[in-house]
Amino acid sequence: MNIYQDYLQEIEERKNQGLHPKPIDGAELLSEIIAQIKDVDNANREDSLKFFIYNTLPGTTSAAGEKAKFLKEIILGQSIVKEITPAFAFELLSHMKGGPSIEVLLDLALGNDAAIAQQAADVLKTQVFLYDADTDRLKEAFKAGNSFAKEIIESYAKAEFFTKLPEIAEEIKVVTYIAGEGDISTDLLSPGNQAHSRSDRELHGKCMITPQAQEEIQALQAKHPDASVMLIAEKGTMGVGSSRMSGVNNVALWTGKQASEYVPFVNIAPIVGGTNGISPIFLTTVDVTGGIGIDLKNWVKKLDADGKPVLNENNEPILEQAYSVATGTVLTINTQTKKLYNGDQELIDISRSFTPQKKEFIRAGGSYAIVFGKKLQTFAAKVLDIEAPAVFAPSKEISNEGQGLTAVEKIFNKNAVGIAPGKVLHAGSDVRVEVNIVGSQDTTGLMTAQELESMAATVISPIVDGAYQSGCHTASVWDKKAQANIPKLMKFMNNFGLITARDPKGVYHSMTDVIHKVLNDITIDEWAIIIGGDSHTRMSKGVAFGADSGTVALALATGEASMPIPESVKVTFKGDMKGYMDFRDVVHATQAQMLKQFNGENVFQGRIIEVHIGTLTADQAFTFTDWTAEMKAKASICISEDDTLIESLEIAKGRIQIMIDKGMDNDRQVLQGLINKADKRIAEIKSGEKPALTPDANAKYYAEVVVDLDQIAEPMIADPDVNNKDVSKRYTHDTIRPLSFYGGEKKVDLGFIGSCMVHKGDMKILAQMLKNVEAQTGKVEFNAPLVVAPPTYNIVDELKAEGDWEVLQKYSGFEFDDNAPKGAARTEYENMLYLERPGCNLCMGNQEKAAKGDTVMATSTRLFQGRVVEDAEGKKGESLLSSTPVVVLSTILGRTPTMEEYTAAVDGINLTKFAPSNKQLVM
């Protein structure tokens, strides 16, 4: 059976799933299809034409290369296909978005046939995905006097690829669909347990919300054919938890419009809304697709006569409905007045959804086209030796005289591109910045690879200091899906220039280290900007932003990112941490105390948390920065003392060296380069030439939070509050409860120590507690299973060297074996300790799961419904988040401990201590 017949068989199999033919990305299949098109008597010719025209992926896929080559033959008359005229061939090339298509268009535009050259030049004027090799060809031809090269470059200088696009519609009609009440995580739109299918867009679209919701959306579309369906988070925020491009892709697939009739299942222009707006990282993803995100504010706080919020019995603000967005409500977005209307009634100002920059994204069909377009215009103006005409909306530049800089403002100013020398920018300014470190994780990495192909990128930008492709989200189970996807991903990324978690040649041992931990280690400068394909890209050095797979691709390809400088909230500490408390309790208490200080308003949301951690090294401080994703912050920055930062950099150097020793460095010696940069940074700090980053004393903050350590008297637990009568209050991270709330009576069915929220110290605490319990009771007996997944292999190696791993082995009933990794997810657990492979494990929810309806006590971060544990009939699954010692003791007891049991169990244990810095951490 040949490859075409295999494809037909796959099509039949997909029909049974209600799916269309899978888009073609391989050269071998498309070559056979082209051969059948050329054979006018071939029985498969008609279908082959359809596959060639409508079902071939563009960009730099190998199939795109074959398609572009065949279209060139048609244009030159070397092949005659009556269904594809030369004019239609040019039209098809115009939809291929770069790579081989640009190469072909340049060949034709710079060729000897003037008529063909003119047509090719006209198409090139509409294209923006050009790279150095392409622009170099144009520049050389221009210098040699080629008139068409001159014409194209002059068009680029005027940015006609943008100015000739249609303006956005003045009025956009929408019909509402409430996707859920309360915060809507991207897990609802693109479940983690369906991560394996994300690169198959139509198949993955089947998992959005529920089949019933999909039918309801289609019914609304049928009833209102002139309106777009707007998905809404009622009484909540849309898209919390992660940026997840697949979530936006799914929304666009069901409610958006097709980007090109010749590219299947790539839709753009989704419209989403939330009572409390859109999560910042999710909103970036909406911008990527030229969509619209609206802060509806349709529920507002009830105020008393003095203008203060009226609180309920739980001291939470009472909300009143300002206007209804019930499913089926027809509303009108006016892009000129920037208002939302119900008929003639004005509901709310939505100017933030239609800034000049966002309107450009909408007009261009996404932010990528604008990013590449600006670079193309700059290139053309430089070649012509002219000043680029002011076509795009000017960057918003805010400079407040006499006002100092926060830490994030300093970082953005240092890394800014294209601002006038000496210009100082403050929060609110739009900035293009160089990116130092980039991370791609494995369940979104396949999409990042697709994005790189679609934007015709073939190699990592030389200005990126280092980039890493992880294998942590699929580490738990090496099943057929992982075996099919991960090696292919690692090979692509390794070839692209990233340090990869698994070497495609099998030269070094498989690595499944948690991406955030690795990025935390390879960030060797607290002035760095980091972009990573996961919401928990929150480093304790530099400032890191979780991003969608496309923004990660853009950072890899260009070494740049564009965003406004966010406002900051300053967090400082006072008082003393009690000896029996763990730093995780301080993290949770920060959330609780902040909400109390600001009457229930989350001042962290959408802002930078500048945490004056001072005395904690990067490993321990990461526990705080990692959690800031759940605080709904845009990012966080740690302010450290000089000596602490030096210690953190030395630890990072040691771990990078281990990666080198394992053969993970590449031809560019990226990892060795990072060690060299770390040495330079350490020398700068020690000499006083450039001390550790601190804000200015006169910096301006949106708010300041002071965490009182004296108030933290017992362990704190983040509770999903699954039975709250107010559905919108469930599964948020705002319900923080003390241990005593549970009275030592809440049954715990399973414990989990792992994910990015734990570090080496947590593993040592676990070992110490097990020895403690045995010393006190004579044995260690688990009344609930305890799953342990160390974050990295480095940590496992260090624990082995220090004797702690031997302790864990002694009490475990299962230990991972990389020579024989699990081929299927565990479905049942015994009451024992499981030492699992380093990686995300239960936190991801895409492989391992607790039993339905279980109550899980975990060090994880995720409270999403169904993530760690799904609901059972008659009992909701719940995942309570706490410190390592609470998890350990809960599994030994099979229930939540009392304070007396807890303090006895941690007596003499070396917990993660924290004493606030006594130094002024400002400049």
C-alpha positions in Angstrom: 0.0 0.0 0.0 1.4 3.4 -1.0 1.4 6.5 1.2 -1.6 8.0 -0.6 -3.6 4.9 0.1 -2.5 5.1 3.7 -3.9 8.6 3.8 -7.2 7.5 2.3 -7.4 4.9 5.0 -6.7 7.5 7.7 -9.5 9.6 6.2 -12.0 6.8 6.5 -10.9 6.3 10.1 -11.4 10.0 10.8 -14.8 9.9 9.3 -15.9 7.6 12.0 -14.8 10.2 14.6 -16.7 12.9 12.7 -13.5 14.5 11.4 -12.3 15.8 8.1 -9.0 14.7 6.4 -6.0 15.7 8.4 -4.0 18.6 6.9 -1.0 17.5 5.0 2.5 18.5 6.2 4.7 15.8 4.6 6.6 16.1 1.3 6.3 12.4 0.4 2.5 12.4 0.5 2.2 15.7 -1.4 4.7 14.6 -4.0 2.4 11.6 -4.7 -0.6 13.9 -4.8 1.2 16.2 -7.3 2.1 13.2 -9.5 -1.6 12.2 -9.6 -2.6 15.7 -10.5 -0.1 15.7 -13.4 -1.6 12.3 -14.6 -4.9 13.6 -16.2 -6.3 10.0 -16.4 -5.6 9.2 -12.8 -8.7 8.1 -10.9 -7.6 10.0 -7.8 -6.9 13.3 -9.7 -10.0 15.2 -8.6 -9.5 14.4 -4.9 -5.7 15.1 -5.2 -6.5 18.6 -6.5 -8.7 19.3 -3.5 -6.0 18.0 -1.1 -3.3 20.1 -2.9 -5.4 23.3 -3.0 -7.3 23.2 0.3 -5.6 20.8 2.7 -1.8 21.5 2.6 -0.2 23.2 5.6 1.7 26.4 4.7 5.0 27.9 6.0 8.1 25.8 6.2 6.5 22.3 6.3 8.1 19.9 3.8 4.7 19.7 2.1 4.8 23.5 1.6 8.1 23.2 -0.1 6.6 20.7 -2.6 3.5 22.9 -3.1 5.5 26.0 -3.8 7.8 24.2 -6.2 4.8 22.8 -8.2 3.1 26.2 -8.3 6.3 27.7 -9.7 6.3 25.1 -12.5 2.7 26.1 -13.3 3.5 29.8 -13.4 6.5 29.2 -15.7 4.5 26.9 -18.0 6.5 23.9 -17.2 3.4 22.1 -16.0 -0.1 22.7 -17.3 -3.0 22.2 -14.9 -6.3 23.5 -16.3 -7.8 23.8 -12.8 -4.8 25.9 -11.6 -4.1 28.8 -13.8 -0.9 30.9 -13.3 -3.0 33.6 -11.8 -4.5 31.1 -9.3 -1.1 29.7 -8.6 0.0 33.2 -7.5 -3.1 33.4 -5.3 -2.2 30.1 -3.7 1.4 31.3 -3.1 0.0 34.4 -1.4 -1.7 32.3 1.3 1.4 30.2 2.1 2.9 32.7 4.7 6.6 32.5 4.0 9.4 30.1 3.7 9.4 28.2 0.4 6.7 30.4 -1.0 8.8 33.5 -0.5 11.8 31.9 -2.1 9.7 31.0 -5.2 8.1 34.5 -5.4 11.6 36.1 -5.2 12.9 33.7 -7.9 10.0 34.9 -10.1 10.2 38.6 -9.2 13.9 38.7 -9.8 13.7 36.5 -12.9 13.9 37.5 -16.6 10.2 37.4 -17.5 8.9 40.9 -16.8 5.2 40.0 -16.9 5.7 37.2 -14.4 8.1 39.4 -12.3 5.4 42.0 -12.0 2.8 39.5 -10.8 5.3 38.0 -8.3 6.2 41.5 -7.1 2.5 42.4 -6.5 2.1 39.3 -4.3 5.4 39.9 -2.4 4.1 43.4 -1.5 1.4 41.6 0.6 3.8 39.3 2.4 5.4 40.0 5.8 7.1 36.8 6.9 10.5 37.5 5.4 13.8 36.6 7.1 17.3 37.7 6.6 18.0 35.4 3.7 14.9 36.9 1.9 15.6 40.5 2.6 19.3 40.1 1.7 18.3 38.9 -1.8 16.0 41.9 -2.2 18.7 44.3 -1.0 21.4 42.8 -3.4 19.0 43.0 -6.3 18.1 46.6 -5.4 21.8 47.5 -5.3 22.2 45.8 -8.7 19.5 48.1 -10.2 16.6 45.6 -10.4 13.4 47.7 -10.8 11.1 45.1 -9.3 13.3 44.9 -6.1 13.1 48.6 -5.9 9.3 48.6 -6.3 8.9 45.9 -3.6 11.2 47.6 -1.1 9.4 51.0 -1.7 6.1 49.2 -1.0 7.5 47.8 2.2 8.8 51.2 3.3 5.2 52.5 3.0 3.9 49.3 4.8 1.4 48.7 2.0 1.1 45.1 3.3 -0.8 46.8 6.1 -2.3 50.0 4.8 -4.1 48.2 1.9 -5.9 45.9 4.2 -9.6 46.6 4.8 -10.4 48.7 7.9 -12.0 46.9 10.8 -15.8 47.0 10.8 -17.4 49.9 12.8 -20.0 47.6 14.3 -19.5 44.0 15.3 -22.7 42.1 16.4 -22.2 39.5 19.1 -24.5 36.9 20.7 -23.5 35.9 24.2 -22.7 32.4 25.5 -21.9 31.9 29.2 -19.3 29.2 29.2 -19.2 29.0 33.0 -19.8 30.9 36.2 -16.7 32.1 38.1 -13.1 32.0 36.8 -12.8 29.9 33.6 -9.5 28.1 33.3 -8.0 27.3 30.0 -8.5 23.7 31.0 -12.2 24.1 30.2 -11.3 25.3 26.7 -8.4 22.9 26.1 -8.2 20.2 28.8 -4.8 19.1 29.9 -5.7 15.4 29.5 -6.2 16.0 25.8 -2.8 17.6 25.3 -1.7 14.9 22.9 -4.1 16.1 20.2 -3.4 19.8 20.3 -1.5 19.8 17.0 -4.5 18.2 15.3 -6.7 21.3 15.5 -10.0 19.8 14.4 -9.7 16.8 16.7 -8.6 18.9 19.6 -11.6 21.2 19.0 -13.9 18.3 20.0 -12.8 18.7 23.6 -13.7 22.3 24.2 -16.1 22.6 27.2 -18.6 19.8 26.4 -20.3 18.4 23.3 -23.5 20.0 24.7 -21.9 23.4 24.8 -20.6 22.9 21.2 -24.2 22.1 20.1 -25.5 25.2 21.9 -22.9 27.4 20.2 -23.8 26.1 16.8 -27.5 26.7 17.6 -26.7 30.3 18.4 -24.8 30.7 15.2 -27.7 29.3 13.2 -30.2 31.6 15.0 -27.9 34.7 14.6 -25.9 34.2 11.4 -24.9 37.9 11.3 -23.3 37.7 14.8 -20.2 36.3 16.4 -20.6 34.1 19.5 -18.9 35.7 22.5 -17.8 33.2 25.1 -18.2 34.6 28.6 -16.9 33.9 32.1 -19.8 35.1 34.2 -18.8 36.5 37.6 -15.2 35.6 36.8 -12.1 36.0 34.7 -11.7 34.3 31.4 -8.6 32.2 30.7 -7.0 31.9 34.1 -4.2 29.4 34.7 -2.4 29.5 31.4 -2.2 31.2 28.1 -2.7 28.0 26.2 -2.9 28.8 22.5 -4.9 25.6 22.0 -7.6 27.1 24.2 -7.9 30.2 22.0 -7.6 28.1 18.8 -10.6 26.0 20.0 -12.6 29.1 20.7 -11.7 30.5 17.3 -12.5 27.1 15.7 -16.0 27.2 17.1 -16.8 30.9 17.0 -14.2 32.7 14.8 -13.6 32.9 11.1 -11.3 30.9 8.8 -8.0 32.8 8.2 -7.7 31.5 4.7 -9.9 29.3 2.6 -6.8 27.4 1.5 -5.6 26.5 5.1 -7.9 24.2 7.0 -8.8 24.6 10.7 -6.8 27.8 11.3 -9.4 30.3 12.5 -9.0 33.8 13.8 -10.9 36.6 15.4 -12.5 34.9 18.5 -14.4 37.2 20.9 -14.3 36.5 24.6 -15.4 38.3 27.7 -15.4 38.1 31.5 -17.0 39.9 34.3 -13.5 40.5 35.7 -11.9 40.7 32.2 -9.4 38.3 30.6 -6.4 36.8 32.3 -3.3 38.8 31.0 -1.5 35.9 29.5 -4.6 34.6 27.8 -5.4 38.0 26.4 -1.9 38.0 24.7 -3.0 34.8 23.0 -6.3 36.4 21.9 -4.2 39.2 20.4 -2.1 36.6 18.5 -5.3 35.6 16.6 -6.6 39.1 16.0 -9.4 38.5 18.5 -11.2 40.7 21.0 -11.2 40.4 24.8 -13.6 42.4 26.8 -13.7 43.3 30.5 -17.5 43.3 30.9 -17.8 44.6 34.5 -21.4 43.3 34.4 -21.3 42.6 38.1 -20.2 45.3 40.5 -19.6 45.6 44.2 -22.6 46.8 46.2 -21.6 50.0 48.1 -23.0 51.5 51.3 -23.8 55.2 51.9 -20.1 55.9 52.5 -19.1 54.3 49.2 -17.6 51.3 51.0 -18.2 47.7 49.8 -21.0 45.9 51.6 -19.7 42.5 52.8 -21.5 39.2 53.4 -21.2 36.8 56.3 -17.9 35.6 54.9 -16.5 39.1 54.7 -16.7 39.0 50.9 -18.1 41.9 48.8 -21.7 41.5 47.7 -22.1 41.8 43.9 -25.0 43.4 42.1 -25.7 42.9 38.4 -25.1 46.0 36.3 -26.5 44.5 33.2 -27.3 41.0 31.9 -25.2 39.0 29.5 -27.3 35.9 29.7 -26.8 33.3 27.0 -28.5 34.5 23.8 -28.3 38.2 24.5 -27.5 40.1 21.3 -25.0 43.0 21.8 -23.2 45.4 19.6 -19.5 46.3 19.8 -18.8 49.8 18.3 -15.1 50.0 17.4 -15.3 53.7 16.8 -17.0 54.9 20.0 -15.3 51.9 21.8 -18.5 51.1 23.6 -20.7 48.0 24.2 -24.4 48.4 23.4 -27.6 46.5 23.9 -29.7 48.0 21.2 -29.5 51.7 21.8 -28.5 51.3 25.4 -24.8 52.0 26.2 -23.6 49.4 28.6 -19.9 50.0 29.2 -16.8 51.7 27.8 -14.5 49.1 26.2 -11.6 51.4 25.2 -9.0 49.0 26.6 -10.1 46.4 24.1 -9.5 48.8 21.2 -6.2 50.6 21.8 -4.5 51.6 18.6 -2.2 48.6 18.8 -5.1 46.1 19.4 -7.0 47.6 16.5 -3.9 46.9 14.3 -3.8 43.3 15.5 -7.5 42.9 14.6 -7.1 44.5 11.2 -4.0 42.4 10.3 -5.6 39.2 11.6 -3.2 38.8 14.4 -0.2 40.3 16.2 2.5 38.4 14.3 1.8 40.2 11.1 2.3 43.5 12.9 5.5 42.4 14.6 7.0 41.2 11.3 5.6 44.1 9.3 7.3 46.6 11.5 10.6 44.9 11.1 10.1 44.7 7.3 9.3 48.4 7.1 12.4 49.2 9.2 14.5 47.1 6.8 13.1 48.8 3.7 13.5 52.3 5.1 17.2 51.5 6.0 17.9 50.2 2.5 16.3 53.3 0.9 18.1 55.5 3.4 14.8 57.3 4.4 12.9 57.7 7.6 10.1 55.1 7.8 6.7 56.8 7.3 4.5 56.8 10.4 2.1 54.1 9.5 1.6 52.1 12.6 0.2 53.5 15.9 3.1 55.1 17.8 4.2 53.2 20.8 2.8 54.6 24.0 5.6 56.2 25.9 5.0 57.3 29.5 7.9 59.1 31.2 7.2 60.7 34.5 9.8 63.3 35.5 11.2 62.9 38.9 9.7 59.4 39.4 12.0 56.5 40.1 11.8 53.1 38.6 10.4 49.8 39.9 12.4 46.7 39.3 10.4 45.7 36.2 10.6 49.2 34.8 14.4 49.0 35.1 14.5 45.6 33.3 12.2 46.8 30.5 14.3 50.0 30.0 17.5 48.0 29.8 16.2 45.5 27.3 14.0 48.0 25.2 14.4 48.1 21.5 13.7 51.2 19.4 13.4 53.9 22.0 15.4 57.1 21.9 18.7 57.0 23.8 18.4 58.3 27.3 14.6 58.0 27.3 13.2 56.6 30.5 9.9 54.8 30.4 7.4 54.0 33.2 4.5 51.6 33.6 1.9 51.8 30.8 4.4 52.3 28.1 4.4 50.0 25.1 7.8 48.4 24.6 9.6 46.1 22.2 12.2 44.2 24.3 14.9 41.7 23.6 14.3 38.3 25.2 17.2 36.5 26.9 15.7 33.1 27.8 12.9 31.1 26.1 11.2 27.9 27.3 9.0 25.6 25.3 7.1 22.8 27.1 6.1 19.5 25.6 2.3 19.6 25.5 2.4 23.0 23.8 5.7 22.5 22.0 4.1 20.7 19.0 2.0 23.8 18.5 5.1 26.0 18.9 6.8 23.9 16.2 3.8 24.4 14.0 3.8 28.2 14.6 7.5 28.3 13.7 6.8 26.5 10.5 3.8 28.8 9.7 6.0 31.9 10.2 8.7 30.3 8.1 11.4 30.3 10.8 14.2 27.8 10.6 16.7 28.7 13.3 16.7 30.3 16.7 17.5 34.1 16.8 21.1 34.7 17.6 20.2 37.3 20.3 18.6 34.7 22.5 21.0 33.6 25.3 19.5 30.2 25.8 16.3 28.2 25.1 15.1 24.9 26.5 12.5 22.4 25.3 11.1 20.3 28.2 9.7 16.8 28.4 8.1 17.3 31.8 4.4 17.4 31.0 4.5 14.0 29.4 7.0 12.5 31.8 4.7 10.3 33.9 3.7 7.8 31.2 5.7 6.9 28.2 2.6 5.7 26.2 2.0 5.5 22.5 0.9 9.1 22.3 4.0 10.3 23.9 6.2 8.0 21.9 4.6 9.3 18.7 4.9 13.0 19.6 7.8 13.7 21.9 10.8 12.3 19.8 9.5 14.3 16.8 9.2 17.4 18.9 12.7 17.0 20.4 14.3 16.5 17.0 12.6 19.6 15.5 13.6 21.8 18.5 17.1 20.4 18.7 17.6 21.2 15.0 16.1 24.6 15.5 18.8 25.4 18.2 17.2 24.7 21.6 18.7 22.6 24.4 16.3 19.7 24.5 15.2 17.5 27.3 15.7 14.4 25.2 18.4 14.2 22.6 16.9 12.9 19.4 20.1 10.9 18.7 19.9 9.2 22.1 23.3 10.4 23.1 22.4 11.3 26.6 20.0 10.0 29.2 16.4 10.9 28.9 15.6 14.1 30.9 12.1 15.0 32.0 13.0 17.9 34.3 10.2 20.4 35.1 10.6 23.2 32.7 10.3 26.0 35.2 13.0 24.6 37.4 15.4 24.3 34.4 14.6 27.8 33.3 15.2 29.0 36.8 18.6 27.5 36.7 19.6 28.7 33.3 18.5 32.3 34.0 21.9 33.7 35.1 21.1 37.4 35.2 18.4 39.1 37.3 18.1 41.7 34.5 16.9 39.0 32.1 13.5 38.8 30.3 12.2 35.2 30.0 9.3 34.0 27.9 8.0 30.5 28.5 5.1 28.3 27.1 3.4 27.9 30.5 1.7 30.2 33.0 4.2 29.1 35.6 7.1 30.6 33.8 7.8 32.7 36.9 11.5 32.8 37.7 13.1 34.0 40.9 15.8 35.8 38.8 14.8 38.2 36.1 11.2 38.8 35.0 9.4 35.9 33.3 6.2 35.8 31.4 4.0 32.8 30.7 3.0 32.9 27.1 1.1 31.0 24.4 2.9 28.7 22.0 2.8 31.3 19.3 4.5 34.0 21.4 7.1 31.5 22.4 7.7 30.8 18.7 7.9 34.5 18.0 10.5 34.9 20.8 12.5 32.0 19.4 12.4 33.3 15.9 13.0 37.0 16.5 14.5 37.2 20.0 11.9 39.8 20.8 8.6 40.4 22.5 6.2 43.3 22.6 4.1 44.3 25.6 3.2 47.2 27.8 5.3 47.7 30.9 3.0 46.4 33.7 2.3 48.2 37.0 3.9 46.7 40.1 2.7 45.8 43.5 5.4 45.9 46.2 5.3 43.0 48.8 7.4 43.3 51.9 7.5 41.3 55.1 7.6 42.0 58.8 7.6 40.0 62.0 9.0 36.5 62.6 8.2 33.2 61.1 7.4 30.5 63.6 9.8 27.6 63.7 7.1 25.0 62.9 6.0 26.8 59.8 7.1 26.2 56.2 7.7 28.9 53.6 4.7 27.6 51.6 2.5 28.9 54.4 4.0 32.4 53.9 3.1 32.1 50.2 -0.5 31.3 51.0 -0.8 33.8 53.7 0.4 36.5 51.3 -2.7 35.9 49.2 -5.0 35.9 52.2 -3.6 39.0 53.8 -3.6 40.9 50.6 -7.3 40.2 50.0 -8.0 41.3 53.6 -6.0 44.5 53.3 -7.8 45.5 50.1 -11.4 44.5 51.0 -11.5 41.5 48.7 -9.9 43.3 45.7 -7.1 41.3 44.1 -4.5 44.0 43.6 -2.1 41.4 42.1 -4.3 40.7 39.1 -2.6 41.7 35.8 0.3 43.3 37.6 3.9 42.5 38.6 4.5 41.3 42.1 7.8 42.8 43.3 8.5 40.6 46.2 11.3 41.7 48.6 12.4 38.2 49.4 16.0 39.3 50.1 17.4 36.3 52.0 16.0 33.3 50.1 18.0 31.7 47.4 16.5 31.0 43.9 15.2 27.5 44.7 13.2 28.6 47.8 12.2 32.0 46.4 10.8 30.2 43.3 8.0 28.7 45.6 6.7 32.3 45.9 7.2 33.4 42.3 5.6 30.2 41.0 2.5 30.7 43.0 2.0 34.2 41.6 0.5 32.7 38.5 -2.4 31.6 40.8 -2.6 35.1 42.3 -3.5 36.1 38.7 -0.4 38.3 38.6 1.2 39.0 35.2 4.6 38.1 36.5 6.8 38.6 39.6 10.3 39.8 40.5 12.4 38.9 43.4 14.6 41.5 45.1 17.6 39.8 46.6 20.6 40.8 48.7 23.9 40.7 46.9 25.2 37.7 48.7 22.0 35.7 48.3 22.0 36.4 44.5 25.6 35.3 44.2 24.7 32.0 46.1 21.8 31.5 43.7 24.0 32.0 40.6 26.6 29.6 42.0 23.9 26.9 42.4 22.7 27.7 38.8 26.3 27.3 37.5 26.6 23.9 39.1 23.4 22.6 37.6 24.2 24.0 34.1 27.6 22.2 34.4 25.8 18.9 35.1 23.7 19.5 32.0 26.9 20.0 30.0 28.5 16.9 31.6 25.4 14.9 30.4 26.1 16.0 26.9 23.2 18.5 26.6 25.1 21.4 25.2 24.8 22.1 21.4 27.2 23.3 18.7 26.8 26.9 19.7 27.8 25.9 23.3 24.9 27.8 24.7 25.2 26.2 28.1 28.8 27.0 28.5 28.0 30.6 27.4 25.5 30.8 30.2 28.1 29.8 32.8 30.5 32.4 31.4 27.7 35.1 31.7 27.0 33.9 35.3 30.7 34.3 36.1 30.7 37.8 34.7 27.6 38.7 36.6 29.0 37.4 39.9 32.2 39.4 39.3 30.1 42.6 38.8 28.2 42.1 42.0 31.3 41.3 44.1 33.3 44.3 42.8 30.3 46.6 43.4 30.4 47.6 39.7 26.7 46.5 39.3 25.0 45.3 42.5 21.9 43.1 42.6 18.8 44.7 41.0 16.8 46.9 43.3 14.0 49.4 42.7 14.5 53.1 43.2 13.4 54.5 46.6 11.0 56.9 44.8 9.5 54.3 42.5 5.7 54.4 42.2 3.6 51.3 42.9 -0.1 50.5 42.3 -0.3 49.2 45.8 2.0 48.0 48.6 1.3 44.8 50.6 3.0 44.2 53.9 2.8 40.5 55.0 2.9 40.1 58.8 4.6 36.9 59.6 3.5 37.1 63.2 -0.1 36.5 62.1 0.8 33.1 60.5 0.2 30.8 63.4 -0.6 27.6 61.6 -0.3 25.9 58.2 -2.4 27.5 55.4 -4.3 25.5 52.8 -5.7 26.7 49.5 -9.1 25.1 49.2 -11.2 24.8 46.0 -14.3 25.2 48.2 -16.1 22.8 45.9 -19.5 23.1 47.7 -19.7 26.8 48.0 -23.3 27.9 47.2 -21.9 30.7 45.0 -20.6 28.7 42.1 -18.3 31.7 41.1 -16.3 31.2 44.3 -15.4 27.6 43.6 -11.9 26.6 42.2 -10.4 30.1 42.8 -7.1 30.4 44.7 -8.6 33.1 47.0 -10.0 30.7 49.6 -7.0 30.2 52.0 -7.8 28.4 55.2 -5.9 27.6 58.4 -5.3 23.9 59.2 -7.5 24.1 62.2 -10.5 24.8 60.0 -10.7 21.1 59.2 -10.5 20.0 62.9 -8.3 17.0 62.1 -11.4 15.3 60.6 -11.2 15.8 56.8 -10.5 12.5 55.1 -7.6 12.5 52.7 -7.6 9.9 49.9 -4.2 10.7 48.3 -1.2 12.9 48.8 1.1 14.4 46.1 4.5 16.0 46.6 5.8 17.3 43.3 5.4 19.7 40.4 7.3 23.0 40.1 6.2 24.2 43.6 8.7 21.9 45.4 12.5 22.0 45.5 15.3 19.9 46.9 14.5 21.1 50.4 11.0 19.6 50.2 12.5 16.2 49.3 14.8 16.5 52.3 11.8 17.5 54.6 10.0 14.4 53.4 12.9 12.2 54.3 13.3 13.9 57.7 9.6 13.5 58.5 9.6 9.8 57.6 12.6 9.2 60.0 10.8 11.4 62.6 7.6 9.4 62.4 9.5 6.1 62.7 11.4 7.3 65.7 8.2 8.4 67.4 5.9 5.4 66.5 8.4 2.6 65.6 7.2 2.4 62.0 5.9 4.4 59.0 2.4 3.3 57.9 0.5 5.1 55.2 -3.2 5.4 55.5 -3.4 7.0 52.1 -1.1 6.8 49.0 1.7 9.3 48.7 2.9 10.1 45.2 6.3 11.9 45.1 7.7 13.4 41.8 11.0 15.3 42.3 11.2 18.3 39.9 14.6 17.4 38.3 17.1 14.6 38.0 19.7 16.9 39.3 17.8 17.0 42.6 17.6 13.2 42.6 21.3 13.0 42.1 22.0 15.5 44.9 19.7 13.6 47.3 21.5 10.3 46.5 24.8 12.0 47.2 23.5 13.3 50.5 21.8 10.1 51.6 18.2 11.3 51.5 17.2 9.2 48.5 18.2 6.1 50.3 15.7 7.1 53.1 12.9 7.6 50.5 13.7 4.2 48.9 13.4 2.5 52.3 9.8 3.6 52.7 8.7 3.4 49.1 6.7 0.6 47.5 7.4 1.8 44.0 10.4 3.6 42.4 10.6 4.8 38.8 12.9 3.0 36.3 14.0 5.0 33.3 14.9 1.8 31.5 11.3 0.6 31.8 9.1 3.7 32.1 5.3 3.2 32.7 3.5 2.6 29.4 0.0 3.3 30.9 -1.3 5.6 33.5 -1.9 4.3 37.0 -5.6 3.9 37.8 -5.4 2.5 41.3 -3.1 3.4 44.2 -2.2 1.4 47.3 -1.5 3.0 50.7 2.2 3.4 50.2 4.9 5.8 48.9 5.4 6.0 45.1 8.7 7.5 43.9 7.8 8.7 40.5 9.9 9.9 37.6 10.8 13.6 37.7 8.2 15.8 36.0 4.8 17.3 36.5 2.9 14.1 37.2 -0.6 14.6 38.8 -0.3 18.4 38.5 -0.8 18.2 34.7 -3.8 15.9 34.8 -3.0 14.7 31.3 -1.6 11.3 32.3 -1.7 10.3 36.0 -5.0 11.0 37.9 -6.4 10.5 41.4 -9.5 8.4 41.6 -12.7 10.2 40.8 -14.2 12.0 43.8 -11.0 11.7 45.8 -9.8 14.4 48.2 -6.2 15.1 47.4 -3.7 17.0 49.6 -1.0 18.3 47.3 2.0 20.6 47.0 0.7 21.4 43.5 -0.6 24.7 42.2 -3.7 23.7 40.3 -7.2 24.0 41.7 -8.9 23.6 38.3 -12.0 21.4 38.3 -11.0 18.0 37.0 -7.3 18.7 36.7 -5.7 16.5 39.5 -9.0 14.8 40.3 -12.3 14.5 38.5 -15.8 14.4 40.1 -17.5 11.2 40.9 -21.2 10.7 41.0 -22.4 12.2 44.3 -19.0 13.5 45.4 -16.9 16.2 44.0 -13.1 15.7 43.6 -11.1 18.3 45.4 -7.4 19.1 45.5 -6.3 21.0 48.6 -2.9 22.7 48.3 -0.5 22.9 51.2 3.1 22.5 52.3 5.1 19.3 52.1 4.9 18.5 55.8 1.1 18.8 55.8 0.9 16.5 52.8 3.2 13.9 54.3 1.3 13.8 57.6 -2.1 13.8 55.9 -1.2 10.6 54.0 0.2 8.9 57.1 -2.9 9.7 59.1 -5.4 9.4 56.2 -6.9 12.7 57.2 -6.0 16.3 57.9 -3.8 16.5 61.1 -4.6 18.6 64.2 -2.2 21.3 65.1 -0.9 19.2 68.0 -0.2 16.3 65.6 1.4 18.6 63.1 3.8 20.4 65.5 4.9 17.0 67.0 5.6 15.6 63.5 7.8 18.5 62.4 9.7 18.8 65.7 13.3 19.1 64.8 12.7 19.1 61.1 14.6 21.6 59.0 11.7 23.3 57.3 12.2 26.1 54.7 12.8 29.0 57.0 12.5 32.7 56.1 13.6 35.8 57.9 13.0 39.1 56.0 16.0 41.1 55.0 17.1 43.8 57.4 18.7 45.7 54.6 17.2 48.5 52.5 16.5 46.7 49.2 16.2 49.9 47.2 18.6 52.1 45.4 
